[in-house]
């Protein structure tokens, strides 16, 4: 029993330690991708998220569900830190048509070799899905980046929109558009050639409040999308338990399971250390049982007559004319059954010898 209980304690302690390690790992600032609101390092956007959440008249939230299932209205939906349009364009346009302002912040894509401006629209583009919106990107510097160290954050505006048919310019850099917007339905879509100014680093070192206000627009709710980083709620049992705070129920079920294992392994109540002495119960043989049965069903004075009657049924032919005398004798000899039984034996025996 002691070994089983020790095993249960060790198992519970191991599970608790693993859960604690996973929780601490999830709290590490470098666990989440760059430009995620969960990341508190310079490459994250937690500062902007907290600022909008605490600003008077403003609210901020995170989206961890598919964009197609989102039901936002009149909100600024931010998709930041994208190396390409890694979301469904139809879903983005659907959000805009419902009255939302969809803000897509791109990242400068340092290719192995930066090509010059293509001569045809269908040639190489760093962000291929932008062709649907008649947008083409280009780089300010036209040379090889192979010798430069890749940095998580790129300051300034390395890229610009070389073509943007039907788009309005919100910001220019070196007389080139770097932030553009386009009305769509009841809302609009905003494209940024670099997401740096929305990062934690920029809000500390190069805070541009007017620019942030122009990008977010006249809305009171801001939603930061986390699904394009791969952070998505799957609807698993663990996620539902966390949402409805069922951790206590899970702990209770684990305790019940441990008690069941303990009961099955050790026995309840525990077995005695010494064997109990077996007490024998005396029984009765068949003759004693037969006598008890006769006493319960036949009176003492009628037992001799009953025996003669049963014998008569079985041996009526053999008894012959001696049988009535034996029956009469049995009826008259109730008070002295032993002597009468001897007389009946003589009568029936004489008949048997004569036959």
C-alpha positions in Angstrom: 0.0 0.0 0.0 2.8 2.4 0.9 4.5 1.8 -2.5 1.3 2.4 -4.4 0.6 5.7 -2.5 4.2 6.8 -3.2 3.8 6.1 -6.9 0.6 8.2 -7.0 2.3 11.1 -5.2 5.3 10.9 -7.6 3.0 10.8 -10.7 1.0 13.8 -9.5 4.2 15.8 -8.8 5.5 15.0 -12.2 2.4 16.2 -14.0 2.3 19.4 -11.9 6.0 20.1 -12.7 5.4 19.6 -16.5 2.4 21.9 -16.4 4.4 24.5 -14.5 7.3 24.3 -17.1 4.9 24.6 -20.0 3.2 27.6 -18.4 6.5 29.3 -17.7 7.6 28.6 -21.3 4.5 30.2 -22.6 5.2 33.3 -20.5 8.7 33.8 -22.0 8.8 36.9 -24.2 10.5 35.2 -27.1 8.0 32.4 -27.4 5.6 34.3 -29.7 6.4 35.5 -33.2 7.5 39.0 -34.1 4.8 41.7 -34.2 2.5 39.6 -32.0 0.7 41.4 -29.2 1.8 38.5 -26.9 5.5 39.4 -27.5 6.9 41.9 -25.1 10.3 42.2 -26.7 11.2 45.1 -29.1 9.9 43.1 -32.1 6.4 42.7 -30.5 3.3 45.0 -30.5 2.3 44.6 -26.9 2.9 48.3 -26.1 0.5 49.5 -28.8 -2.1 46.9 -27.7 -2.0 47.9 -24.1 -2.0 51.7 -25.0 -5.1 51.3 -27.2 -6.8 49.1 -24.6 -6.3 51.7 -21.8 -6.9 54.8 -23.9 -10.1 56.7 -23.0 -12.9 55.9 -25.5 -10.9 53.1 -27.1 -10.8 49.3 -26.8 -8.5 46.7 -28.1 -8.7 42.9 -28.5 -7.1 39.9 -30.1 -8.5 37.7 -32.8 -7.6 34.0 -32.4 -10.5 32.7 -34.7 -10.5 32.4 -38.5 -11.1 35.7 -40.2 -13.9 34.2 -42.2 -15.8 33.6 -38.9 -15.1 37.0 -37.4 -18.1 39.4 -36.8 -16.3 42.7 -36.3 -18.1 45.9 -37.3 -16.6 49.4 -37.5 -13.2 48.3 -36.1 -9.6 48.5 -37.2 -8.4 45.0 -37.9 -4.6 44.8 -37.9 -2.6 42.2 -39.7 1.0 43.1 -39.0 4.5 41.7 -39.7 3.6 39.9 -42.9 6.2 38.7 -45.3 3.4 38.0 -47.8 -0.3 38.2 -47.8 -0.7 34.9 -46.0 -4.5 35.2 -45.5 -7.4 34.7 -47.7 -7.9 37.9 -49.8 -11.7 37.2 -50.0 -11.9 37.2 -46.2 -9.9 40.4 -46.0 -12.2 42.1 -48.5 -15.3 40.7 -46.7 -14.1 42.3 -43.4 -13.7 45.7 -45.2 -17.1 45.6 -46.9 -18.8 45.1 -43.6 -17.4 48.5 -42.4 -14.0 47.5 -40.9 -10.7 49.2 -41.6 -8.3 46.4 -42.4 -4.6 47.4 -41.9 -2.0 45.1 -43.4 1.6 45.8 -42.3 4.2 44.2 -44.5 7.9 43.4 -43.7 10.8 44.3 -46.0 11.7 41.0 -47.7 15.5 40.8 -48.1 15.8 38.5 -51.1 19.1 36.7 -51.9 19.3 39.0 -54.9 17.1 42.1 -55.5 16.1 42.2 -59.1 15.6 45.5 -60.9 12.1 46.7 -61.8 10.4 44.1 -63.9 9.5 45.0 -67.5 6.3 43.1 -67.3 3.6 43.1 -64.5 3.7 39.3 -64.3 7.4 39.0 -63.5 8.9 38.4 -60.1 7.2 40.2 -57.1 8.1 39.8 -53.5 4.4 39.8 -52.6 2.6 37.9 -55.3 -1.0 38.1 -53.9 -0.9 42.0 -54.2 -1.4 41.7 -58.0 -5.1 41.3 -57.4 -5.2 44.8 -55.9 -3.1 46.2 -58.7 -0.2 46.9 -56.3 3.5 46.4 -57.0 6.3 46.8 -54.5 9.8 47.9 -55.2 13.0 48.6 -53.1 14.8 51.9 -52.7 18.2 50.2 -52.8 18.9 48.1 -55.9 21.8 45.9 -54.8 22.7 42.6 -53.3 21.8 42.1 -49.6 23.8 38.8 -49.2 26.5 40.4 -47.1 24.1 42.2 -44.7 23.0 40.5 -41.5 19.3 39.8 -41.3 17.6 41.9 -38.6 14.2 41.2 -37.0 13.3 44.9 -37.3 14.1 47.1 -40.2 13.9 50.8 -39.5 12.7 53.4 -42.0 11.1 52.5 -45.3 13.2 50.1 -47.5 10.3 49.4 -49.7 7.7 51.5 -51.4 4.7 51.0 -53.7 5.8 51.5 -57.2 2.3 51.0 -58.6 -1.0 51.4 -56.7 -3.9 51.9 -59.1 -7.0 53.1 -57.4 -5.3 53.6 -54.0 -4.9 56.9 -52.1 -1.5 57.8 -50.5 -1.4 58.3 -46.7 2.3 58.7 -46.4 5.3 59.3 -48.7 9.0 58.7 -48.2 11.4 60.3 -50.7 8.4 61.2 -52.8 7.3 57.6 -53.0 4.1 56.2 -51.4 4.8 53.9 -48.5 1.3 53.8 -46.9 -1.7 53.6 -49.1 -5.5 53.0 -48.6 -8.4 52.1 -50.7 -12.1 52.3 -49.9 -14.0 49.0 -50.1 -17.7 48.7 -49.4 -18.5 50.4 -46.1 -14.8 50.1 -44.9 -11.3 50.3 -46.3 -8.0 48.5 -46.7 -4.7 50.1 -45.7 -1.3 48.7 -46.9 1.9 49.6 -45.1 5.3 48.9 -46.8 6.8 48.4 -43.3 5.3 47.5 -39.9 8.2 48.9 -37.9 6.4 52.1 -36.6 3.8 49.9 -34.9 6.4 47.8 -33.0 7.4 48.2 -29.3 10.8 49.5 -30.4 9.4 52.3 -32.5 6.9 53.4 -29.8 9.8 53.8 -27.4 12.4 55.3 -29.7 10.4 56.9 -32.6 6.9 57.4 -31.4 4.7 59.0 -34.1 1.3 59.6 -32.6 -0.2 61.5 -35.6 0.9 58.8 -38.0 -0.7 56.1 -35.8 -3.9 58.1 -35.6 -4.1 58.4 -39.3 -3.5 54.7 -39.9 -6.0 53.5 -37.3 -8.6 56.0 -38.5 -11.9 57.2 -36.9 -12.7 54.0 -35.1 -13.0 53.2 -31.4 -12.2 49.5 -31.5 -8.9 47.9 -32.6 -8.5 44.1 -33.2 -5.0 42.6 -33.6 -5.2 39.4 -35.6 -3.0 36.6 -34.3 -4.2 33.8 -36.6 -1.7 34.7 -39.4 1.0 33.9 -36.9 -0.4 30.5 -36.3 -1.9 31.4 -33.0 -5.4 30.1 -33.2 -7.9 28.7 -30.9 -8.7 25.1 -32.0 -11.7 24.4 -29.8 -10.0 21.5 -27.9 -11.1 20.3 -24.6 -8.2 22.0 -22.9 -9.1 25.3 -24.5 -12.7 25.0 -23.4 -11.6 24.1 -19.9 -9.4 27.2 -19.7 -12.2 29.4 -21.1 -14.7 28.3 -18.5 -12.2 28.0 -15.7 -12.7 24.2 -15.2 -9.2 23.7 -13.8 -10.6 22.8 -10.4 -12.9 20.2 -11.9 -9.9 18.6 -13.7 -8.0 18.5 -10.5 -11.0 16.8 -8.7 -11.3 14.2 -11.5 -7.5 13.5 -11.2 -7.9 13.0 -7.4 -10.8 10.7 -7.9 -8.8 8.7 -10.4 -5.9 8.4 -8.0 -8.1 7.2 -5.2 -9.7 4.6 -7.5 -6.2 3.3 -8.5 -5.2 3.2 -4.8 -8.4 1.3 -3.9 -7.9 -1.2 -6.7 -4.3 -1.8 -5.9 -4.3 -1.9 -2.1 -7.7 -3.2 -1.4 -10.3 -1.5 0.8 -10.4 -2.3 3.7 -6.8 -3.7 3.8 -6.4 -7.5 4.2 -5.5 -8.9 7.7 -2.0 -9.8 8.4 -2.8 -13.2 9.9 -5.2 -15.9 8.7 -8.6 -16.2 10.5 -9.4 -19.6 12.0 -12.1 -21.4 10.1 -15.1 -22.4 12.3 -16.7 -25.6 11.1 -20.5 -25.9 11.3 -21.9 -29.4 12.0 -24.4 -30.7 9.5 -26.9 -33.6 9.4 -26.9 -36.8 7.3 -29.8 -37.9 5.1 -31.4 -40.1 7.9 -31.6 -37.2 10.3 -33.0 -34.9 7.7 -35.7 -37.6 6.8 -36.7 -37.9 10.5 -37.0 -34.1 10.8 -39.2 -34.1 7.7 -41.5 -36.8 9.2 -41.8 -35.0 12.5 -42.9 -31.8 10.8 -45.5 -33.4 8.6 -46.9 -36.6 10.5 -48.2 -36.7 14.0 -46.6 -39.2 16.4 -49.8 -41.3 16.8 -50.3 -41.5 13.1 -46.9 -42.6 12.0 -47.5 -46.3 12.2 -50.7 -46.2 10.3 -49.1 -44.0 7.6 -46.3 -46.5 7.2 -48.7 -49.4 6.9 -50.8 -47.4 4.3 -47.7 -46.6 2.2 -46.6 -50.2 2.4 -50.1 -51.4 1.3 -50.0 -49.2 -1.8 -46.7 -50.7 -2.9 -47.2 -54.3 -1.9 -51.0 -54.8 -2.0 -50.8 -57.9 -4.2 -48.2 -59.6 -2.1 -50.0 -58.9 1.2 -53.2 -60.7 0.2 -55.9 -61.2 2.8 -53.4 -60.6 5.6 -53.2 -56.9 4.8 -56.6 -55.8 6.4 -55.5 -57.4 9.7 -52.3 -55.5 9.6 -54.1 -52.3 8.9 -56.6 -52.8 11.7 -53.8 -53.7 14.1 -51.9 -50.5 13.1 -55.1 -48.5 13.8 -55.6 -50.0 17.3 -51.9 -49.9 18.3 -51.2 -46.2 18.3 -50.4 -46.1 22.0 -47.9 -48.9 21.7 -46.3 -48.5 18.3 -43.2 -50.6 19.1 -45.1 -53.7 20.1 -47.7 -53.2 17.4 -44.9 -52.9 14.8 -43.5 -56.2 15.9 -46.9 -57.9 15.6 -47.5 -56.4 12.1 -44.1 -57.8 11.0 -45.1 -61.2 12.2 -48.4 -61.1 10.3 -46.9 -59.9 7.1 -43.9 -62.2 7.5 -46.3 -65.2 8.0 -48.1 -64.2 4.8 -44.8 -63.9 2.9 -43.7 -67.4 4.1 -47.0 -68.9 3.2 -46.8 -67.4 -0.3 
